[in-house]
Amino acid sequence: MYFSVGAVGYAADKIDAYNVQVEYNPSVGAYYYVHLYEFSAETGFVGRIAQSAAIPLPVERSTSMINLRVVVKGDIMFAFTGGNDDYALMYEMPKGYDGGNVGLRSQNVLSRFDNFYVKTTDFVDVPGNRAELDKALAVANKFAESAYTKESYAALAAAISAANGLSSTATQSEIDSVKRAVDTAINGLVEATVTPPEPEIKVEYVTKTVTEKENGMTIGFYVVLGLLIAVVATGAVMLVMNKKKAKNR
């Protein structure tokens, strides 16, 4: 946390720190914001990296004060205002960040500081709330593996496994991180392309064994048919010849 009093110069801002700052802009109405800025020892001011939602100003602005309380727990920074138990701003710092400094900063505003102190406390990690994670898992478990590509479903399965493997004493930061992984895996699911199977054409061959009796009947049928054809043909020839004889007479 870095705060400086007075007219801050560029050189004074060359410090590795985060700046938690209360800001009020009359053009947006009766609200103020908590902003978080980053500073670097090499380049000075880096930029704004986080902002709270709009917070109503105290009714008696001329006599009221805005209390700002900043808590750093592990790698998470929380900013509280007005004595509220709910934080106005939360920011997850890089793992192992140790470049913080503590000071006061007031620039381009009429303000004063009182009761400024730094307190170091050994926090006891309290298990986080798993409600939102459980909701995400309930959704994730509804997706059928066969409906999605192998790669995209494998990512979801890994995220679900990590969530189920969380310790019962997992912190809120750990729970939130796993939930984000589950949400990301769900959004990354890719539907598998299903090719319908080609219809099977089944051909059946029927083989029949002709018995000697059936074979004889077939041969006899063709013999009788042949004789009938011969008789008809002979009759037709004789009829033609008789007609010729009658004509010659």
FIKOLZA-1660 file (N, C-alpha, C; in steps of 0.1 Angstrom, whole numbers, plus 5000, padded with zeros to 4 digits):
% residues 249
   i   px   py   pz ch aa at
   1 5009 4988 5000  A  M  N
   1 5000 5000 5000  A  M CA
   1 5009 5012 5000  A  M  C
   2 5006 5021 4991  A  Y  N
   2 5014 5033 4990  A  Y CA
   2 5006 5046 4990  A  Y  C
   3 5008 5054 5000  A  F  N
   3 5001 5067 5000  A  F CA
   3 5011 5078 5002  A  F  C
   4 5010 5089 4995  A  S  N
   4 5019 5100 4997  A  S CA
   4 5011 5113 5000  A  S  C
   5 5016 5122 5008  A  V  N
   5 5009 5134 5011  A  V CA
   5 5015 5146 5003  A  V  C
   6 5007 5154 4998  A  G  N
   6 5012 5166 4992  A  G CA
   6 5012 5165 4977  A  G  C
   7 5020 5174 4971  A  A  N
   7 5021 5174 4956  A  A CA
   7 5032 5163 4953  A  A  C
   8 5027 5152 4948  A  V  N
   8 5036 5141 4945  A  V CA
   8 5043 5144 4931  A  V  C
   9 5056 5142 4932  A  G  N
   9 5064 5144 4919  A  G CA
   9 5066 5130 4913  A  G  C
  10 5070 5131 4900  A  Y  N
  10 5072 5118 4893  A  Y CA
  10 5083 5109 4899  A  Y  C
  11 5093 5115 4904  A  A  N
  11 5104 5108 4911  A  A CA
  11 5099 5100 4923  A  A  C
  12 5090 5107 4930  A  A  N
  12 5084 5101 4943  A  A CA
  12 5076 5089 4940  A  A  C
  13 5071 5088 4928  A  D  N
  13 5062 5077 4924  A  D CA
  13 5070 5065 4919  A  D  C
  14 5083 5066 4919  A  K  N
  14 5092 5054 4914  A  K CA
  14 5094 5045 4926  A  K  C
  15 5084 5036 4928  A  I  N
  15 5084 5028 4940  A  I CA
  15 5076 5015 4936  A  I  C
  16 5080 5004 4940  A  D  N
  16 5073 4991 4938  A  D CA
  16 5061 4991 4949  A  D  C
  17 5049 4994 4944  A  A  N
  17 5038 4994 4954  A  A CA
  17 5025 4994 4947  A  A  C
  18 5015 4991 4955  A  Y  N
  18 5001 4993 4950  A  Y CA
  18 4995 5005 4958  A  Y  C
  19 4987 5013 4951  A  N  N
  19 4981 5025 4957  A  N CA
  19 4966 5023 4958  A  N  C
  20 4961 5022 4970  A  V  N
  20 4946 5021 4972  A  V CA
  20 4942 5036 4975  A  V  C
  21 4932 5040 4967  A  Q  N
  21 4929 5054 4967  A  Q CA
  21 4913 5056 4966  A  Q  C
  22 4908 5065 4975  A  V  N
  22 4894 5069 4974  A  V CA
  22 4893 5081 4965  A  V  C
  23 4884 5080 4956  A  E  N
  23 4882 5091 4946  A  E CA
  23 4868 5095 4945  A  E  C
  24 4865 5108 4943  A  Y  N
  24 4852 5114 4942  A  Y CA
  24 4852 5123 4930  A  Y  C
  25 4842 5121 4921  A  N  N
  25 4840 5130 4909  A  N CA
  25 4826 5136 4909  A  N  C
  26 4825 5149 4912  A  P  N
  26 4812 5155 4913  A  P CA
  26 4803 5152 4901  A  P  C
  27 4809 5150 4889  A  S  N
  27 4801 5148 4877  A  S CA
  27 4793 5135 4877  A  S  C
  28 4796 5126 4885  A  V  N
  28 4789 5113 4885  A  V CA
  28 4779 5112 4896  A  V  C
  29 4777 5123 4904  A  G  N
  29 4767 5123 4915  A  G CA
  29 4773 5121 4928  A  G  C
  30 4764 5117 4937  A  A  N
  30 4768 5115 4952  A  A CA
  30 4774 5102 4954  A  A  C
  31 4785 5098 4947  A  Y  N
  31 4791 5086 4948  A  Y CA
  31 4806 5087 4948  A  Y  C
  32 4813 5078 4955  A  Y  N
  32 4828 5078 4954  A  Y CA
  32 4832 5063 4950  A  Y  C
  33 4845 5062 4947  A  Y  N
  33 4850 5049 4942  A  Y CA
  33 4863 5046 4950  A  Y  C
  34 4866 5033 4951  A  V  N
  34 4880 5029 4955  A  V CA
  34 4887 5024 4943  A  V  C
  35 4899 5030 4941  A  H  N
  35 4907 5026 4929  A  H CA
  35 4920 5020 4934  A  H  C
  36 4925 5011 4926  A  L  N
  36 4938 5005 4929  A  L CA
  36 4947 5008 4918  A  L  C
  37 4959 5014 4921  A  Y  N
  37 4969 5018 4911  A  Y CA
  37 4982 5010 4913  A  Y  C
  38 4989 5008 4903  A  E  N
  38 5002 5001 4904  A  E CA
  38 5014 5011 4901  A  E  C
  39 5024 5010 4909  A  F  N
  39 5036 5018 4907  A  F CA
  39 5048 5009 4906  A  F  C
  40 5058 5013 4898  A  S  N
  40 5070 5005 4896  A  S CA
  40 5083 5014 4900  A  S  C
  41 5093 5008 4905  A  A  N
  41 5105 5015 4909  A  A CA
  41 5112 5019 4896  A  A  C
  42 5110 5012 4885  A  E  N
  42 5117 5016 4873  A  E CA
  42 5110 5026 4865  A  E  C
  43 5096 5025 4863  A  T  N
  43 5089 5034 4854  A  T CA
  43 5080 5044 4862  A  T  C
  44 5078 5042 4875  A  G  N
  44 5069 5051 4882  A  G CA
  44 5055 5046 4881  A  G  C
  45 5046 5055 4878  A  F  N
  45 5032 5052 4877  A  F CA
  45 5029 5042 4865  A  F  C
  46 5022 5031 4868  A  V  N
  46 5019 5021 4858  A  V CA
  46 5005 5022 4853  A  V  C
  47 4996 5024 4862  A  G  N
  47 4982 5025 4858  A  G CA
  47 4972 5020 4868  A  G  C
  48 4959 5022 4865  A  R  N
  48 4949 5017 4874  A  R CA
  48 4946 5003 4870  A  R  C
  49 4945 4994 4880  A  I  N
  49 4944 4980 4877  A  I CA
  49 4931 4974 4883  A  I  C
  50 4924 4982 4892  A  A  N
  50 4911 4977 4897  A  A CA
  50 4903 4989 4902  A  A  C
  51 4890 4987 4902  A  Q  N
  51 4881 4998 4906  A  Q CA
  51 4868 4991 4913  A  Q  C
  52 4864 4998 4923  A  S  N
  52 4852 4993 4930  A  S CA
  52 4839 4998 4923  A  S  C
  53 4828 4993 4927  A  A  N
  53 4815 4998 4922  A  A CA
  53 4813 5011 4929  A  A  C
  54 4803 5019 4924  A  A  N
  54 4800 5032 4930  A  A CA
  54 4795 5030 4944  A  A  C
  55 4800 5038 4954  A  I  N
  55 4796 5038 4968  A  I CA
  55 4790 5051 4972  A  I  C
  56 4778 5051 4978  A  P  N
  56 4771 5064 4981  A  P CA
  56 4780 5072 4991  A  P  C
  57 4780 5084 4989  A  L  N
  57 4787 5093 4998  A  L CA
  57 4779 5095 5011  A  L  C
  58 4786 5098 5022  A  P  N
  58 4779 5100 5035  A  P CA
  58 4769 5112 5033  A  P  C
  59 4758 5112 5040  A  V  N
  59 4748 5123 5039  A  V CA
  59 4754 5136 5043  A  V  C
  60 4760 5136 5055  A  E  N
  60 4767 5149 5060  A  E CA
  60 4781 5149 5055  A  E  C
  61 4783 5154 5042  A  R  N
  61 4796 5153 5036  A  R CA
  61 4806 5163 5043  A  R  C
  62 4801 5174 5049  A  S  N
  62 4810 5184 5054  A  S CA
  62 4816 5180 5067  A  S  C
  63 4810 5171 5074  A  T  N
  63 4815 5167 5087  A  T CA
  63 4819 5152 5088  A  T  C
  64 4814 5144 5078  A  S  N
  64 4816 5130 5078  A  S CA
  64 4830 5126 5072  A  S  C
  65 4835 5115 5076  A  M  N
  65 4848 5110 5071  A  M CA
  65 4845 5097 5064  A  M  C
  66 4854 5093 5055  A  I  N
  66 4853 5080 5048  A  I CA
  66 4865 5072 5054  A  I  C
  67 4861 5062 5061  A  N  N
  67 4871 5053 5066  A  N CA
  67 4876 5043 5056  A  N  C
  68 4889 5042 5054  A  L  N
  68 4895 5032 5045  A  L CA
  68 4903 5022 5052  A  L  C
  69 4900 5010 5051  A  R  N
  69 4907 4999 5057  A  R CA
  69 4912 4989 5046  A  R  C
  70 4925 4987 5046  A  V  N
  70 4931 4978 5036  A  V CA
  70 4937 4966 5043  A  V  C
  71 4933 4954 5039  A  V  N
  71 4937 4941 5045  A  V CA
  71 4944 4933 5034  A  V  C
  72 4956 4928 5037  A  V  N
  72 4963 4919 5028  A  V CA
  72 4964 4906 5034  A  V  C
  73 4958 4896 5028  A  K  N
  73 4958 4882 5034  A  K CA
  73 4964 4873 5023  A  K  C
  74 4976 4868 5026  A  G  N
  74 4982 4860 5016  A  G CA
  74 4985 4868 5004  A  G  C
  75 4980 4865 4992  A  D  N
  75 4982 4872 4980  A  D CA
  75 4970 4880 4976  A  D  C
  76 4960 4881 4985  A  I  N
  76 4948 4888 4982  A  I CA
  76 4947 4901 4990  A  I  C
  77 4944 4912 4983  A  M  N
  77 4942 4925 4989  A  M CA
  77 4927 4929 4989  A  M  C
  78 4923 4933 5001  A  F  N
  78 4909 4937 5003  A  F CA
  78 4909 4952 5008  A  F  C
  79 4899 4960 5002  A  A  N
  79 4897 4974 5006  A  A CA
  79 4883 4975 5012  A  A  C
  80 4882 4980 5024  A  F  N
  80 4869 4982 5031  A  F CA
  80 4867 4997 5033  A  F  C
  81 4855 5002 5032  A  T  N
  81 4852 5016 5035  A  T CA
  81 4840 5017 5044  A  T  C
  82 4840 5029 5051  A  G  N
  82 4828 5032 5059  A  G CA
  82 4825 5022 5070  A  G  C
  83 4835 5014 5074  A  G  N
  83 4833 5004 5085  A  G CA
  83 4825 4992 5081  A  G  C
  84 4823 4990 5068  A  N  N
  84 4815 4979 5063  A  N CA
  84 4823 4966 5064  A  N  C
  85 4816 4955 5066  A  D  N
  85 4823 4942 5067  A  D CA
  85 4825 4936 5053  A  D  C
  86 4817 4941 5043  A  D  N
  86 4819 4936 5029  A  D CA
  86 4829 4945 5022  A  D  C
  87 4838 4939 5016  A  Y  N
  87 4849 4946 5009  A  Y CA
  87 4843 4954 4997  A  Y  C
  88 4849 4966 4995  A  A  N
  88 4845 4974 4983  A  A CA
  88 4853 4969 4971  A  A  C
  89 4866 4965 4973  A  L  N
  89 4874 4961 4962  A  L CA
  89 4883 4949 4967  A  L  C
  90 4885 4940 4958  A  M  N
  90 4894 4928 4960  A  M CA
  90 4903 4927 4948  A  M  C
  91 4916 4924 4951  A  Y  N
  91 4926 4922 4940  A  Y CA
  91 4935 4911 4944  A  Y  C
  92 4937 4902 4935  A  E  N
  92 4947 4890 4937  A  E CA
  92 4960 4894 4931  A  E  C
  93 4970 4896 4940  A  M  N
  93 4983 4900 4936  A  M CA
  93 4991 4888 4930  A  M  C
  94 5002 4891 4923  A  P  N
  94 5010 4879 4918  A  P CA
  94 5015 4871 4930  A  P  C
  95 5016 4858 4928  A  K  N
  95 5020 4849 4938  A  K CA
  95 5034 4853 4943  A  K  C
  96 5035 4854 4957  A  G  N
  96 5048 4857 4963  A  G CA
  96 5052 4871 4962  A  G  C
  97 5043 4880 4959  A  Y  N
  97 5046 4895 4958  A  Y CA
  97 5051 4900 4971  A  Y  C
  98 5063 4906 4971  A  D  N
  98 5068 4911 4984  A  D CA
  98 5074 4925 4982  A  D  C
  99 5069 4933 4972  A  G  N
  99 5075 4946 4970  A  G CA
  99 5066 4957 4976  A  G  C
 100 5057 4954 4984  A  G  N
 100 5048 4964 4990  A  G CA
 100 5055 4974 4999  A  G  C
 101 5050 4986 5000  A  N  N
 101 5054 4996 5009  A  N CA
 101 5042 5003 5015  A  N  C
 102 5044 5009 5026  A  V  N
 102 5032 5015 5033  A  V CA
 102 5036 5030 5035  A  V  C
 103 5026 5038 5031  A  G  N
 103 5028 5053 5032  A  G CA
 103 5015 5060 5031  A  G  C
 104 5015 5073 5029  A  L  N
 104 5003 5080 5027  A  L CA
 104 5003 5088 5014  A  L  C
 105 4992 5089 5007  A  R  N
 105 4992 5097 4994  A  R CA
 105 4979 5104 4993  A  R  C
 106 4980 5117 4990  A  S  N
 106 4968 5125 4987  A  S CA
 106 4972 5135 4977  A  S  C
 107 4966 5135 4965  A  Q  N
 107 4970 5143 4954  A  Q CA
 107 4958 5150 4948  A  Q  C
 108 4959 5163 4946  A  N  N
 108 4949 5171 4939  A  N CA
 108 4935 5171 4946  A  N  C
 109 4935 5168 4959  A  V  N
 109 4923 5169 4967  A  V CA
 109 4926 5175 4981  A  V  C
 110 4916 5180 4987  A  L  N
 110 4917 5185 5001  A  L CA
 110 4914 5174 5010  A  L  C
 111 4923 5168 5017  A  S  N
 111 4921 5157 5025  A  S CA
 111 4931 5157 5037  A  S  C
 112 4927 5149 5047  A  R  N
 112 4937 5148 5058  A  R CA
 112 4936 5133 5063  A  R  C
 113 4946 5129 5069  A  F  N
 113 4946 5115 5075  A  F CA
 113 4947 5116 5090  A  F  C
 114 4940 5107 5096  A  D  N
 114 4942 5105 5111  A  D CA
 114 4941 5090 5114  A  D  C
 115 4945 5087 5126  A  N  N
 115 4945 5073 5131  A  N CA
 115 4951 5063 5121  A  N  C
 116 4962 5067 5115  A  F  N
 116 4969 5058 5105  A  F CA
 116 4978 5049 5113  A  F  C
 117 4976 5036 5111  A  Y  N
 117 4985 5027 5117  A  Y CA
 117 4986 5014 5108  A  Y  C
 118 4997 5007 5111  A  V  N
 118 4999 4994 5104  A  V CA
 118 4999 4983 5114  A  V  C
 119 4991 4973 5111  A  K  N
 119 4989 4962 5120  A  K CA
 119 4992 4949 5113  A  K  C
 120 5001 4941 5119  A  T  N
 120 5004 4928 5113  A  T CA
 120 4997 4917 5121  A  T  C
 121 4989 4908 5115  A  T  N
 121 4982 4898 5122  A  T CA
 121 4984 4885 5115  A  T  C
 122 4985 4875 5123  A  D  N
 122 4986 4861 5117  A  D CA
 122 4972 4856 5116  A  D  C
 123 4968 4856 5103  A  F  N
 123 4954 4851 5100  A  F CA
 123 4953 4836 5100  A  F  C
 124 4941 4832 5105  A  V  N
 124 4938 4818 5104  A  V CA
 124 4929 4816 5092  A  V  C
 125 4933 4807 5083  A  D  N
 125 4926 4805 5071  A  D CA
 125 4912 4799 5075  A  D  C
 126 4902 4805 5070  A  V  N
 126 4888 4800 5072  A  V CA
 126 4884 4793 5059  A  V  C
 127 4878 4781 5060  A  P  N
 127 4874 4774 5048  A  P CA
 127 4864 4783 5040  A  P  C
 128 4866 4783 5027  A  G  N
 128 4858 4792 5018  A  G CA
 128 4844 4786 5016  A  G  C
 129 4836 4794 5010  A  N  N
 129 4822 4790 5006  A  N CA
 129 4822 4783 4993  A  N  C
 130 4817 4771 4993  A  R  N
 130 4817 4762 4981  A  R CA
 130 4804 4763 4973  A  R  C
 131 4795 4771 4977  A  A  N
 131 4781 4771 4971  A  A CA
 131 4782 4773 4956  A  A  C
 132 4789 4783 4951  A  E  N
 132 4790 4786 4937  A  E CA
 132 4797 4775 4929  A  E  C
 133 4807 4769 4936  A  L  N
 133 4815 4758 4929  A  L CA
 133 4806 4746 4928  A  L  C
 134 4798 4743 4938  A  D  N
 134 4789 4732 4937  A  D CA
 134 4778 4733 4926  A  D  C
 135 4774 4746 4924  A  K  N
 135 4764 4748 4913  A  K CA
 135 4771 4746 4900  A  K  C
 136 4784 4750 4898  A  A  N
 136 4791 4748 4886  A  A CA
 136 4793 4733 4883  A  A  C
 137 4796 4726 4894  A  L  N
 137 4798 4711 4892  A  L CA
 137 4785 4704 4888  A  L  C
 138 4774 4709 4894  A  A  N
 138 4761 4703 4890  A  A CA
 138 4758 4704 4876  A  A  C
 139 4762 4716 4870  A  V  N
 139 4760 4718 4856  A  V CA
 139 4770 4710 4848  A  V  C
 140 4783 4709 4852  A  A  N
 140 4793 4702 4845  A  A CA
 140 4790 4687 4844  A  A  C
 141 4785 4682 4854  A  N  N
 141 4782 4667 4854  A  N CA
 141 4771 4663 4846  A  N  C
 142 4763 4673 4840  A  K  N
 142 4752 4669 4831  A  K CA
 142 4757 4667 4816  A  K  C
 143 4769 4670 4813  A  F  N
 143 4774 4669 4799  A  F CA
 143 4778 4655 4797  A  F  C
 144 4773 4649 4786  A  A  N
 144 4777 4635 4783  A  A CA
 144 4790 4635 4775  A  A  C
 145 4799 4626 4779  A  E  N
 145 4812 4625 4772  A  E CA
 145 4811 4622 4757  A  E  C
 146 4801 4614 4754  A  S  N
 146 4800 4610 4740  A  S CA
 146 4795 4621 4730  A  S  C
 147 4790 4632 4736  A  A  N
 147 4785 4643 4728  A  A CA
 147 4795 4653 4724  A  A  C
 148 4808 4652 4730  A  Y  N
 148 4818 4662 4727  A  Y CA
 148 4831 4656 4723  A  Y  C
 149 4839 4664 4717  A  T  N
 149 4852 4659 4713  A  T CA
 149 4860 4654 4725  A  T  C
 150 4870 4645 4722  A  K  N
 150 4878 4639 4732  A  K CA
 150 4886 4650 4740  A  K  C
 151 4892 4659 4733  A  E  N
 151 4901 4669 4739  A  E CA
 151 4893 4679 4748  A  E  C
 152 4881 4684 4743  A  S  N
 152 4874 4693 4751  A  S CA
 152 4867 4687 4763  A  S  C
 153 4863 4675 4762  A  Y  N
 153 4857 4668 4774  A  Y CA
 153 4868 4664 4784  A  Y  C
 154 4880 4661 4779  A  A  N
 154 4891 4658 4788  A  A CA
 154 4894 4670 4797  A  A  C
 155 4894 4682 4791  A  A  N
 155 4896 4694 4799  A  A CA
 155 4886 4696 4810  A  A  C
 156 4873 4693 4806  A  L  N
 156 4862 4694 4816  A  L CA
 156 4864 4683 4827  A  L  C
 157 4868 4671 4823  A  A  N
 157 4869 4660 4833  A  A CA
 157 4881 4664 4843  A  A  C
 158 4891 4670 4838  A  A  N
 158 4903 4674 4846  A  A CA
 158 4898 4685 4856  A  A  C
 159 4890 4694 4851  A  A  N
 159 4886 4705 4860  A  A CA
 159 4876 4699 4871  A  A  C
 160 4868 4690 4867  A  I  N
 160 4859 4684 4877  A  I CA
 160 4867 4676 4887  A  I  C
 161 4877 4669 4883  A  S  N
 161 4885 4661 4892  A  S CA
 161 4893 4670 4902  A  S  C
 162 4898 4681 4897  A  A  N
 162 4905 4691 4906  A  A CA
 162 4895 4696 4916  A  A  C
 163 4883 4699 4912  A  A  N
 163 4873 4705 4921  A  A CA
 163 4869 4695 4932  A  A  C
 164 4867 4682 4927  A  N  N
 164 4864 4672 4937  A  N CA
 164 4875 4668 4947  A  N  C
 165 4887 4672 4942  A  G  N
 165 4899 4669 4950  A  G CA
 165 4903 4680 4960  A  G  C
 166 4895 4691 4960  A  L  N
 166 4898 4702 4969  A  L CA
 166 4896 4698 4984  A  L  C
 167 4905 4703 4992  A  S  N
 167 4905 4700 5006  A  S CA
 167 4893 4706 5013  A  S  C
 168 4888 4700 5023  A  S  N
 168 4876 4706 5030  A  S CA
 168 4880 4720 5037  A  S  C
 169 4893 4722 5038  A  T  N
 169 4897 4735 5044  A  T CA
 169 4902 4745 5033  A  T  C
 170 4899 4742 5021  A  A  N
 170 4904 4751 5010  A  A CA
 170 4899 4765 5012  A  A  C
 171 4908 4775 5009  A  T  N
 171 4904 4789 5011  A  T CA
 171 4895 4793 5000  A  T  C
 172 4889 4805 5001  A  Q  N
 172 4880 4811 4991  A  Q CA
 172 4887 4813 4978  A  Q  C
 173 4900 4817 4979  A  S  N
 173 4907 4820 4967  A  S CA
 173 4909 4807 4959  A  S  C
 174 4913 4796 4966  A  E  N
 174 4915 4783 4960  A  E CA
 174 4902 4778 4953  A  E  C
 175 4891 4780 4961  A  I  N
 175 4878 4775 4955  A  I CA
 175 4874 4783 4943  A  I  C
 176 4876 4796 4944  A  D  N
 176 4872 4805 4932  A  D CA
 176 4880 4802 4920  A  D  C
 177 4893 4799 4922  A  S  N
 177 4902 4795 4911  A  S CA
 177 4897 4782 4904  A  S  C
 178 4894 4772 4912  A  V  N
 178 4889 4760 4906  A  V CA
 178 4876 4762 4899  A  V  C
 179 4867 4770 4905  A  K  N
 179 4854 4773 4898  A  K CA
 179 4856 4779 4885  A  K  C
 180 4866 4789 4884  A  R  N
 180 4868 4795 4871  A  R CA
 180 4873 4785 4861  A  R  C
 181 4881 4775 4865  A  A  N
 181 4886 4764 4856  A  A CA
 181 4874 4756 4851  A  A  C
 182 4865 4753 4860  A  V  N
 182 4853 4745 4856  A  V CA
 182 4845 4753 4846  A  V  C
 183 4842 4766 4849  A  D  N
 183 4835 4774 4839  A  D CA
 183 4841 4775 4826  A  D  C
 184 4855 4777 4826  A  T  N
 184 4862 4778 4813  A  T CA
 184 4861 4765 4805  A  T  C
 185 4862 4753 4812  A  A  N
 185 4861 4740 4805  A  A CA
 185 4847 4738 4799  A  A  C
 186 4837 4743 4807  A  I  N
 186 4823 4741 4801  A  I CA
 186 4822 4750 4789  A  I  C
 187 4826 4762 4789  A  N  N
 187 4825 4771 4778  A  N CA
 187 4834 4766 4766  A  N  C
 188 4844 4758 4769  A  G  N
 188 4853 4753 4758  A  G CA
 188 4848 4739 4752  A  G  C
 189 4837 4734 4757  A  L  N
 189 4832 4721 4751  A  L CA
 189 4829 4723 4736  A  L  C
 190 4833 4713 4728  A  V  N
 190 4831 4713 4714  A  V CA
 190 4823 4701 4711  A  V  C
 191 4812 4703 4704  A  E  N
 191 4803 4691 4701  A  E CA
 191 4810 4682 4691  A  E  C
 192 4809 4669 4693  A  A  N
 192 4814 4660 4684  A  A CA
 192 4806 4658 4671  A  A  C
 193 4812 4656 4660  A  T  N
 193 4805 4654 4647  A  T CA
 193 4802 4640 4646  A  T  C
 194 4789 4636 4645  A  V  N
 194 4785 4623 4644  A  V CA
 194 4781 4619 4630  A  V  C
 195 4788 4609 4624  A  T  N
 195 4785 4605 4611  A  T CA
 195 4776 4593 4611  A  T  C
 196 4764 4594 4605  A  P  N
 196 4754 4583 4606  A  P CA
 196 4760 4571 4599  A  P  C
 197 4757 4559 4604  A  P  N
 197 4763 4547 4598  A  P CA
 197 4756 4544 4585  A  P  C
 198 4763 4539 4575  A  E  N
 198 4757 4535 4562  A  E CA
 198 4748 4523 4564  A  E  C
 199 4736 4523 4557  A  P  N
 199 4727 4512 4558  A  P CA
 199 4733 4499 4553  A  P  C
 200 4731 4488 4560  A  E  N
 200 4736 4475 4557  A  E CA
 200 4727 4468 4547  A  E  C
 201 4733 4464 4536  A  I  N
 201 4725 4457 4526  A  I CA
 201 4728 4442 4527  A  I  C
 202 4718 4435 4530  A  K  N
 202 4719 4421 4533  A  K CA
 202 4714 4413 4521  A  K  C
 203 4722 4405 4515  A  V  N
 203 4718 4396 4504  A  V CA
 203 4718 4382 4509  A  V  C
 204 4707 4375 4507  A  E  N
 204 4705 4361 4511  A  E CA
 204 4705 4353 4498  A  E  C
 205 4713 4342 4498  A  Y  N
 205 4713 4333 4487  A  Y CA
 205 4706 4320 4492  A  Y  C
 206 4696 4316 4483  A  V  N
 206 4688 4304 4487  A  V CA
 206 4693 4292 4477  A  V  C
 207 4698 4282 4482  A  T  N
 207 4702 4270 4474  A  T CA
 207 4692 4259 4476  A  T  C
 208 4687 4254 4465  A  K  N
 208 4677 4243 4466  A  K CA
 208 4683 4230 4459  A  K  C
 209 4682 4219 4466  A  T  N
 209 4686 4207 4460  A  T CA
 209 4674 4200 4453  A  T  C
 210 4676 4197 4440  A  V  N
 210 4665 4191 4432  A  V CA
 210 4666 4176 4434  A  V  C
 211 4655 4170 4438  A  T  N
 211 4655 4155 4440  A  T CA
 211 4654 4149 4426  A  T  C
 212 4657 4136 4426  A  E  N
 212 4656 4128 4414  A  E CA
 212 4642 4128 4408  A  E  C
 213 4632 4127 4418  A  K  N
 213 4618 4127 4414  A  K CA
 213 4614 4140 4407  A  K  C
 214 4618 4152 4414  A  E  N
 214 4615 4165 4408  A  E CA
 214 4622 4167 4395  A  E  C
 215 4634 4162 4394  A  N  N
 215 4642 4163 4381  A  N CA
 215 4635 4155 4370  A  N  C
 216 4630 4143 4374  A  G  N
 216 4623 4135 4363  A  G CA
 216 4610 4141 4359  A  G  C
 217 4603 4147 4369  A  M  N
 217 4590 4154 4365  A  M CA
 217 4593 4166 4356  A  M  C
 218 4604 4173 4359  A  T  N
 218 4608 4185 4350  A  T CA
 218 4611 4180 4336  A  T  C
 219 4619 4169 4335  A  I  N
 219 4622 4164 4322  A  I CA
 219 4610 4159 4314  A  I  C
 220 4601 4152 4322  A  G  N
 220 4589 4147 4315  A  G CA
 220 4580 4158 4310  A  G  C
 221 4580 4169 4318  A  F  N
 221 4572 4180 4313  A  F CA
 221 4577 4186 4300  A  F  C
 222 4590 4188 4299  A  Y  N
 222 4595 4193 4287  A  Y CA
 222 4594 4183 4275  A  Y  C
 223 4594 4170 4278  A  V  N
 223 4592 4160 4267  A  V CA
 223 4578 4161 4261  A  V  C
 224 4568 4162 4271  A  V  N
 224 4554 4162 4267  A  V CA
 224 4552 4175 4259  A  V  C
 225 4558 4186 4264  A  L  N
 225 4556 4199 4257  A  L CA
 225 4562 4198 4243  A  L  C
 226 4573 4192 4241  A  G  N
 226 4579 4190 4228  A  G CA
 226 4571 4182 4219  A  G  C
 227 4565 4171 4223  A  L  N
 227 4556 4163 4215  A  L CA
 227 4544 4171 4211  A  L  C
 228 4538 4179 4220  A  L  N
 228 4526 4187 4216  A  L CA
 228 4530 4196 4205  A  L  C
 229 4542 4203 4206  A  I  N
 229 4546 4212 4196  A  I CA
 229 4548 4205 4183  A  I  C
 230 4553 4193 4183  A  A  N
 230 4556 4185 4170  A  A CA
 230 4542 4182 4164  A  A  C
 231 4532 4178 4172  A  V  N
 231 4519 4174 4167  A  V CA
 231 4513 4186 4160  A  V  C
 232 4513 4197 4167  A  V  N
 232 4507 4209 4162  A  V CA
 232 4514 4213 4149  A  V  C
 233 4527 4212 4148  A  A  N
 233 4534 4216 4136  A  A CA
 233 4531 4206 4125  A  A  C
 234 4530 4193 4127  A  T  N
 234 4527 4183 4117  A  T CA
 234 4512 4186 4112  A  T  C
 235 4503 4189 4121  A  G  N
 235 4489 4192 4116  A  G CA
 235 4489 4204 4107  A  G  C
 236 4497 4214 4111  A  A  N
 236 4497 4226 4103  A  A CA
 236 4502 4223 4089  A  A  C
 237 4512 4214 4087  A  V  N
 237 4518 4211 4074  A  V CA
 237 4508 4203 4066  A  V  C
 238 4502 4194 4072  A  M  N
 238 4492 4185 4065  A  M CA
 238 4480 4194 4060  A  M  C
 239 4476 4204 4068  A  L  N
 239 4465 4213 4064  A  L CA
 239 4469 4221 4052  A  L  C
 240 4481 4226 4051  A  V  N
 240 4486 4234 4040  A  V CA
 240 4486 4225 4027  A  V  C
 241 4491 4213 4029  A  M  N
 241 4492 4204 4017  A  M CA
 241 4478 4201 4012  A  M  C
 242 4468 4198 4020  A  N  N
 242 4455 4195 4016  A  N CA
 242 4449 4207 4008  A  N  C
 243 4452 4219 4013  A  K  N
 243 4447 4230 4006  A  K CA
 243 4453 4232 3992  A  K  C
 244 4466 4229 3991  A  K  N
 244 4472 4229 3978  A  K CA
 244 4466 4219 3968  A  K  C
 245 4463 4207 3973  A  K  N
 245 4457 4196 3964  A  K CA
 245 4444 4200 3959  A  K  C
 246 4436 4206 3968  A  A  N
 246 4423 4210 3964  A  A CA
 246 4423 4221 3954  A  A  C
 247 4433 4229 3954  A  K  N
 247 4434 4240 3945  A  K CA
 247 4438 4235 3931  A  K  C
 248 4447 4225 3931  A  N  N
 248 4451 4220 3918  A  N CA
 248 4440 4213 3911  A  N  C
 249 4431 4207 3918  A  R  N
 249 4420 4200 3912  A  R CA
 249 4411 4210 3905  A  R  C
% end
